[in-house]
Amino acid sequence: MSNATVVLVHGAWHGPWCWERVTPLLDRQGVPWATVDRRAGDPPVVSSDPHFDDLVTRVVIGQIDGPVVLVGHSQGGAAITFAGVGNSQVRHLVYLAAIMPGVEPWLAPTQELIDGIVVAEGGRAFDPAAADVFYGDCTPADVDWVLGQLHLQGTLPEGTLPSPAFAWQEKPSTYVVCTEDRALPPDGQRGCAAHASEVVEWPTSHSPFISRPELVADLLVDLAGRYAE
């Protein structure tokens, strides 16, 4: 019997590198994993296009044999919401302080996050002076490490969504509320969590994969074992 594969989808301004504290913990527990790269171009810009995010996530899932636990952080919640639709491999969704398309009212960013966004050539940058919005419970060394790797974020295109359906309507899901989050308001996260099958709350910032990777790993190890085949 093999554990389900955990597929990790990063959020805005980040890349697959943001999971580097979590994946060694999955390795120790024999949980296979894969990451989705929502970046494109040279230099890389993180997508805000749900069609692109849906496509690249489905491509990664299609390269895996067996069941999948699909994890989306923040903006990555859109990718898992659409890529999970009609996909028999996806057994469980994890929304990690994530947007949840199809839920009203929309989970809007805090004013602190809006104030930390800087218009730049080719996209939108994140102001390092606003680091506490994302990394309020991280060490100074961790913050420096992350800030040195952030990318530009693309603008949101106009148009239709990849699907009129939403994966959380057809598959079990877990919503992780980060109670000290200053990027996406915890009360808004709880509004999304009301539509999930299971809810957990962690006393962390928006980025527990940096500050508390063991919490993330423990949850995913449990879910990967639940869907082992």
C-alpha positions as YAML, in Angstrom:
chain: A
units: angstrom
residues:
- id: 1
  name: MET
  ca: [0.00, 0.00, 0.00]
- id: 2
  name: SER
  ca: [1.37, 3.42, -1.01]
- id: 3
  name: ASN
  ca: [0.50, 6.83, 0.33]
- id: 4
  name: ALA
  ca: [-1.33, 9.27, -1.90]
- id: 5
  name: THR
  ca: [0.87, 11.84, -3.61]
- id: 6
  name: VAL
  ca: [0.73, 15.37, -2.25]
- id: 7
  name: VAL
  ca: [0.68, 18.03, -4.99]
- id: 8
  name: LEU
  ca: [1.69, 21.48, -3.74]
- id: 9
  name: VAL
  ca: [0.56, 24.68, -5.47]
- id: 10
  name: HIS
  ca: [2.19, 27.94, -4.39]
- id: 11
  name: GLY
  ca: [0.55, 31.33, -4.08]
- id: 12
  name: ALA
  ca: [1.25, 34.81, -5.43]
- id: 13
  name: TRP
  ca: [4.84, 36.10, -5.70]
- id: 14
  name: HIS
  ca: [6.21, 32.70, -4.63]
- id: 15
  name: GLY
  ca: [7.45, 29.62, -6.47]
- id: 16
  name: PRO
  ca: [7.85, 25.90, -5.77]
- id: 17
  name: TRP
  ca: [10.86, 26.80, -3.63]
- id: 18
  name: CYS
  ca: [8.52, 27.98, -0.85]
- id: 19
  name: TRP
  ca: [7.76, 24.35, 0.11]
- id: 20
  name: GLU
  ca: [11.43, 23.49, 0.79]
- id: 21
  name: ARG
  ca: [10.87, 23.31, 4.56]
- id: 22
  name: VAL
  ca: [7.89, 20.95, 4.17]
- id: 23
  name: THR
  ca: [9.01, 18.43, 1.57]
- id: 24
  name: PRO
  ca: [11.90, 16.88, 3.59]
- id: 25
  name: LEU
  ca: [9.37, 16.15, 6.34]
- id: 26
  name: LEU
  ca: [7.15, 14.39, 3.81]
- id: 27
  name: ASP
  ca: [10.15, 12.41, 2.59]
- id: 28
  name: ARG
  ca: [10.84, 11.17, 6.11]
- id: 29
  name: GLN
  ca: [7.31, 9.80, 6.35]
- id: 30
  name: GLY
  ca: [7.38, 8.13, 2.94]
- id: 31
  name: VAL
  ca: [4.87, 10.52, 1.39]
- id: 32
  name: PRO
  ca: [5.48, 11.21, -2.31]
- id: 33
  name: TRP
  ca: [5.04, 14.79, -3.44]
- id: 34
  name: ALA
  ca: [5.20, 17.05, -6.47]
- id: 35
  name: THR
  ca: [5.08, 20.81, -6.93]
- id: 36
  name: VAL
  ca: [3.26, 22.95, -9.46]
- id: 37
  name: ASP
  ca: [5.14, 25.91, -10.94]
- id: 38
  name: ARG
  ca: [2.79, 28.80, -11.66]
- id: 39
  name: ARG
  ca: [5.60, 30.93, -13.07]
- id: 40
  name: ALA
  ca: [6.22, 31.61, -16.74]
- id: 41
  name: GLY
  ca: [8.60, 33.75, -18.80]
- id: 42
  name: ASP
  ca: [12.15, 34.98, -18.37]
- id: 43
  name: PRO
  ca: [12.46, 36.47, -15.85]
- id: 44
  name: PRO
  ca: [9.67, 34.38, -14.37]
- id: 45
  name: VAL
  ca: [6.38, 36.05, -13.47]
- id: 46
  name: VAL
  ca: [3.79, 34.29, -11.33]
- id: 47
  name: SER
  ca: [0.52, 33.74, -13.17]
- id: 48
  name: SER
  ca: [-2.79, 35.28, -12.16]
- id: 49
  name: ASP
  ca: [-4.54, 33.50, -15.05]
- id: 50
  name: PRO
  ca: [-6.84, 30.73, -13.75]
- id: 51
  name: HIS
  ca: [-6.74, 28.98, -17.14]
- id: 52
  name: PHE
  ca: [-2.93, 28.73, -17.04]
- id: 53
  name: ASP
  ca: [-2.97, 27.62, -13.41]
- id: 54
  name: ASP
  ca: [-5.60, 24.98, -14.14]
- id: 55
  name: LEU
  ca: [-3.55, 23.65, -17.08]
- id: 56
  name: VAL
  ca: [-0.18, 23.42, -15.34]
- id: 57
  name: THR
  ca: [-1.76, 21.79, -12.29]
- id: 58
  name: ARG
  ca: [-3.53, 19.18, -14.41]
- id: 59
  name: VAL
  ca: [-0.27, 18.45, -16.24]
- id: 60
  name: VAL
  ca: [1.50, 17.67, -12.95]
- id: 61
  name: ILE
  ca: [-1.38, 15.49, -11.73]
- id: 62
  name: GLY
  ca: [-1.37, 13.63, -15.03]
- id: 63
  name: GLN
  ca: [2.24, 12.60, -14.48]
- id: 64
  name: ILE
  ca: [1.35, 10.82, -11.22]
- id: 65
  name: ASP
  ca: [0.11, 7.27, -10.82]
- id: 66
  name: GLY
  ca: [-2.53, 6.92, -8.16]
- id: 67
  name: PRO
  ca: [-4.49, 9.18, -5.84]
- id: 68
  name: VAL
  ca: [-3.60, 12.80, -5.16]
- id: 69
  name: VAL
  ca: [-4.08, 15.21, -2.27]
- id: 70
  name: LEU
  ca: [-4.12, 18.65, -3.89]
- id: 71
  name: VAL
  ca: [-2.86, 21.57, -1.79]
- id: 72
  name: GLY
  ca: [-3.21, 25.26, -2.65]
- id: 73
  name: HIS
  ca: [-1.78, 28.16, -0.68]
- id: 74
  name: SER
  ca: [-3.37, 31.61, -0.98]
- id: 75
  name: GLN
  ca: [-3.88, 32.37, -4.69]
- id: 76
  name: GLY
  ca: [-3.10, 28.70, -5.36]
- id: 77
  name: GLY
  ca: [-6.59, 27.96, -4.10]
- id: 78
  name: ALA
  ca: [-7.92, 28.91, -7.52]
- id: 79
  name: ALA
  ca: [-5.70, 26.35, -9.23]
- id: 80
  name: ILE
  ca: [-6.86, 23.46, -7.05]
- id: 81
  name: THR
  ca: [-10.49, 24.54, -7.28]
- id: 82
  name: PHE
  ca: [-10.51, 24.18, -11.06]
- id: 83
  name: ALA
  ca: [-7.92, 21.44, -11.60]
- id: 84
  name: GLY
  ca: [-9.79, 19.16, -9.21]
- id: 85
  name: VAL
  ca: [-13.05, 19.35, -11.17]
- id: 86
  name: GLY
  ca: [-13.90, 15.99, -12.76]
- id: 87
  name: ASN
  ca: [-10.43, 14.63, -11.91]
- id: 88
  name: SER
  ca: [-10.76, 11.14, -10.43]
- id: 89
  name: GLN
  ca: [-7.17, 11.14, -9.16]
- id: 90
  name: VAL
  ca: [-7.83, 14.09, -6.83]
- id: 91
  name: ARG
  ca: [-9.25, 12.66, -3.61]
- id: 92
  name: HIS
  ca: [-8.91, 15.60, -1.24]
- id: 93
  name: LEU
  ca: [-8.34, 19.36, -1.45]
- id: 94
  name: VAL
  ca: [-6.40, 21.41, 1.10]
- id: 95
  name: TYR
  ca: [-6.96, 25.16, 1.16]
- id: 96
  name: LEU
  ca: [-4.07, 26.68, 3.11]
- id: 97
  name: ALA
  ca: [-5.19, 30.23, 3.93]
- id: 98
  name: ALA
  ca: [-6.41, 30.19, 0.35]
- id: 99
  name: ILE
  ca: [-8.99, 31.79, -1.87]
- id: 100
  name: MET
  ca: [-11.91, 29.53, -2.70]
- id: 101
  name: PRO
  ca: [-13.57, 30.44, -6.00]
- id: 102
  name: GLY
  ca: [-17.30, 29.93, -5.95]
- id: 103
  name: VAL
  ca: [-17.69, 31.11, -2.36]
- id: 104
  name: GLU
  ca: [-19.34, 34.47, -1.80]
- id: 105
  name: PRO
  ca: [-18.38, 36.95, -0.55]
- id: 106
  name: TRP
  ca: [-14.96, 36.73, -2.22]
- id: 107
  name: LEU
  ca: [-12.03, 36.43, 0.17]
- id: 108
  name: ALA
  ca: [-10.55, 39.89, -0.30]
- id: 109
  name: PRO
  ca: [-7.00, 40.88, 0.73]
- id: 110
  name: THR
  ca: [-6.39, 43.11, 3.71]
- id: 111
  name: GLN
  ca: [-5.55, 46.76, 3.23]
- id: 112
  name: GLU
  ca: [-2.09, 45.97, 4.58]
- id: 113
  name: LEU
  ca: [-1.50, 43.60, 1.67]
- id: 114
  name: ILE
  ca: [-2.93, 46.04, -0.87]
- id: 115
  name: ASP
  ca: [-0.59, 48.74, 0.45]
- id: 116
  name: GLY
  ca: [2.35, 46.35, 0.03]
- id: 117
  name: ILE
  ca: [1.79, 45.86, -3.69]
- id: 118
  name: VAL
  ca: [3.96, 47.97, -5.98]
- id: 119
  name: VAL
  ca: [3.27, 48.44, -9.69]
- id: 120
  name: ALA
  ca: [6.37, 47.44, -11.65]
- id: 121
  name: GLU
  ca: [7.33, 46.87, -15.25]
- id: 122
  name: GLY
  ca: [5.98, 43.47, -16.24]
- id: 123
  name: GLY
  ca: [3.73, 42.95, -13.27]
- id: 124
  name: ARG
  ca: [3.29, 43.77, -9.60]
- id: 125
  name: ALA
  ca: [6.04, 43.55, -7.00]
- id: 126
  name: PHE
  ca: [5.75, 42.94, -3.27]
- id: 127
  name: ASP
  ca: [7.27, 45.67, -1.11]
- id: 128
  name: PRO
  ca: [9.87, 44.15, 1.26]
- id: 129
  name: ALA
  ca: [8.89, 46.81, 3.81]
- id: 130
  name: ALA
  ca: [5.57, 44.98, 4.13]
- id: 131
  name: ALA
  ca: [7.20, 41.64, 4.96]
- id: 132
  name: ASP
  ca: [5.26, 41.23, 8.22]
- id: 133
  name: VAL
  ca: [2.05, 40.95, 6.21]
- id: 134
  name: PHE
  ca: [3.19, 37.55, 4.94]
- id: 135
  name: TYR
  ca: [5.87, 36.51, 7.42]
- id: 136
  name: GLY
  ca: [4.96, 38.03, 10.78]
- id: 137
  name: ASP
  ca: [5.96, 34.92, 12.75]
- id: 138
  name: CYS
  ca: [9.10, 34.07, 10.76]
- id: 139
  name: THR
  ca: [12.67, 34.70, 11.92]
- id: 140
  name: PRO
  ca: [14.61, 37.60, 10.38]
- id: 141
  name: ALA
  ca: [16.87, 35.08, 8.61]
- id: 142
  name: ASP
  ca: [13.85, 33.31, 7.14]
- id: 143
  name: VAL
  ca: [12.37, 36.59, 5.97]
- id: 144
  name: ASP
  ca: [15.62, 37.55, 4.24]
- id: 145
  name: TRP
  ca: [15.71, 34.13, 2.55]
- id: 146
  name: VAL
  ca: [12.17, 34.47, 1.25]
- id: 147
  name: LEU
  ca: [12.39, 38.09, 0.14]
- id: 148
  name: GLY
  ca: [15.46, 37.25, -1.93]
- id: 149
  name: GLN
  ca: [13.42, 34.78, -3.99]
- id: 150
  name: LEU
  ca: [10.08, 36.52, -4.59]
- id: 151
  name: HIS
  ca: [8.95, 37.10, -8.18]
- id: 152
  name: LEU
  ca: [6.78, 39.59, -9.96]
- id: 153
  name: GLN
  ca: [3.07, 38.78, -9.99]
- id: 154
  name: GLY
  ca: [1.12, 38.97, -13.24]
- id: 155
  name: THR
  ca: [-2.09, 40.95, -13.58]
- id: 156
  name: LEU
  ca: [-5.49, 39.25, -13.53]
- id: 157
  name: PRO
  ca: [-6.82, 38.81, -17.08]
- id: 158
  name: GLU
  ca: [-10.45, 39.39, -17.95]
- id: 159
  name: GLY
  ca: [-12.60, 36.56, -19.21]
- id: 160
  name: THR
  ca: [-14.41, 33.41, -18.19]
- id: 161
  name: LEU
  ca: [-13.31, 30.92, -15.58]
- id: 162
  name: PRO
  ca: [-11.91, 27.51, -16.60]
- id: 163
  name: SER
  ca: [-15.04, 25.75, -15.35]
- id: 164
  name: PRO
  ca: [-18.52, 26.68, -14.10]
- id: 165
  name: ALA
  ca: [-18.04, 24.01, -11.42]
- id: 166
  name: PHE
  ca: [-15.85, 24.09, -8.32]
- id: 167
  name: ALA
  ca: [-13.96, 21.08, -6.99]
- id: 168
  name: TRP
  ca: [-14.87, 21.71, -3.36]
- id: 169
  name: GLN
  ca: [-18.50, 21.06, -4.33]
- id: 170
  name: GLU
  ca: [-17.69, 17.49, -5.40]
- id: 171
  name: LYS
  ca: [-14.68, 16.42, -3.31]
- id: 172
  name: PRO
  ca: [-13.81, 16.39, 0.40]
- id: 173
  name: SER
  ca: [-11.66, 19.28, 1.52]
- id: 174
  name: THR
  ca: [-9.79, 20.72, 4.46]
- id: 175
  name: TYR
  ca: [-9.54, 24.45, 5.05]
- id: 176
  name: VAL
  ca: [-6.64, 25.70, 7.18]
- id: 177
  name: VAL
  ca: [-7.38, 29.03, 8.83]
- id: 178
  name: CYS
  ca: [-4.25, 30.96, 9.83]
- id: 179
  name: THR
  ca: [-5.44, 33.04, 12.76]
- id: 180
  name: GLU
  ca: [-2.55, 35.54, 12.74]
- id: 181
  name: ASP
  ca: [-2.78, 36.14, 8.98]
- id: 182
  name: ARG
  ca: [-2.40, 39.79, 7.93]
- id: 183
  name: ALA
  ca: [-2.74, 39.13, 4.19]
- id: 184
  name: LEU
  ca: [-6.12, 37.36, 4.00]
- id: 185
  name: PRO
  ca: [-8.37, 38.15, 6.98]
- id: 186
  name: PRO
  ca: [-9.00, 35.17, 9.29]
- id: 187
  name: ASP
  ca: [-12.72, 35.89, 9.48]
- id: 188
  name: GLY
  ca: [-12.88, 35.78, 5.69]
- id: 189
  name: GLN
  ca: [-10.99, 32.50, 5.76]
- id: 190
  name: ARG
  ca: [-13.57, 31.13, 8.18]
- id: 191
  name: GLY
  ca: [-16.28, 32.10, 5.71]
- id: 192
  name: CYS
  ca: [-14.56, 29.91, 3.13]
- id: 193
  name: ALA
  ca: [-13.94, 27.18, 5.68]
- id: 194
  name: ALA
  ca: [-17.69, 26.87, 6.25]
- id: 195
  name: HIS
  ca: [-17.83, 25.21, 2.80]
- id: 196
  name: ALA
  ca: [-15.06, 22.69, 3.53]
- id: 197
  name: SER
  ca: [-15.50, 19.17, 4.90]
- id: 198
  name: GLU
  ca: [-12.95, 19.73, 7.65]
- id: 199
  name: VAL
  ca: [-11.49, 22.84, 9.29]
- id: 200
  name: VAL
  ca: [-8.34, 23.38, 11.30]
- id: 201
  name: GLU
  ca: [-7.02, 26.60, 12.78]
- id: 202
  name: TRP
  ca: [-3.34, 27.35, 13.32]
- id: 203
  name: PRO
  ca: [-1.92, 30.34, 15.26]
- id: 204
  name: THR
  ca: [0.36, 31.33, 12.38]
- id: 205
  name: SER
  ca: [0.95, 34.04, 9.82]
- id: 206
  name: HIS
  ca: [0.05, 33.65, 6.15]
- id: 207
  name: SER
  ca: [3.14, 31.47, 5.60]
- id: 208
  name: PRO
  ca: [3.17, 28.42, 7.90]
- id: 209
  name: PHE
  ca: [5.22, 26.49, 5.32]
- id: 210
  name: ILE
  ca: [8.09, 28.76, 6.44]
- id: 211
  name: SER
  ca: [7.35, 29.37, 10.12]
- id: 212
  name: ARG
  ca: [5.72, 26.03, 11.09]
- id: 213
  name: PRO
  ca: [6.47, 23.48, 8.39]
- id: 214
  name: GLU
  ca: [5.85, 20.62, 10.80]
- id: 215
  name: LEU
  ca: [2.19, 21.63, 11.07]
- id: 216
  name: VAL
  ca: [1.82, 21.56, 7.30]
- id: 217
  name: ALA
  ca: [3.65, 18.25, 6.99]
- id: 218
  name: ASP
  ca: [1.71, 16.53, 9.78]
- id: 219
  name: LEU
  ca: [-1.61, 17.44, 8.15]
- id: 220
  name: LEU
  ca: [-0.48, 16.24, 4.74]
- id: 221
  name: VAL
  ca: [1.02, 13.00, 6.06]
- id: 222
  name: ASP
  ca: [-2.31, 12.21, 7.70]
- id: 223
  name: LEU
  ca: [-4.28, 12.91, 4.52]
- id: 224
  name: ALA
  ca: [-1.83, 11.03, 2.28]
- id: 225
  name: GLY
  ca: [-2.24, 7.98, 4.51]
- id: 226
  name: ARG
  ca: [-6.01, 8.30, 4.49]
- id: 227
  name: TYR
  ca: [-6.08, 7.90, 0.70]
- id: 228
  name: ALA
  ca: [-3.31, 5.30, 0.43]
- id: 229
  name: GLU
  ca: [-3.81, 2.53, -2.10]
...
